[in-house]
Amino acid sequence: MTISIVRRDIKTHDLPADLHPVIAKVYASRNLCTADELERSLKFLHSYESLKDIDKAVAILSDALQSNKKILIVADFDADGATSCTLAIRALRMMGLSRVEYL
């Protein structure tokens, strides 16, 4: 029995030249092909206004702040869940919500 491995030629020519070749191939295989697509600065974030029902979320948080309601954050316990939970707790407390807990 013969097993043959077919390797695709992934074009990485539009990615920054200083990227490690393996990283460049990973990005290209995920259809990230330009330096702009790798940009992570705040200017490339979508506007908060594009979030569905953001006005409803703001009203709920505003009501919770004015009425001193408890906020419970239900989070996953993996790395991104723990990180986002911590970030949410800190942000809500900085906004003045004092009764913020997590599960």
Helices and strands as residue ranges (DSSP letters): H 21-29, H 35-38, G 42-44, G 48-50, H 54-66, E 71-73, H 79-94, E 100-102
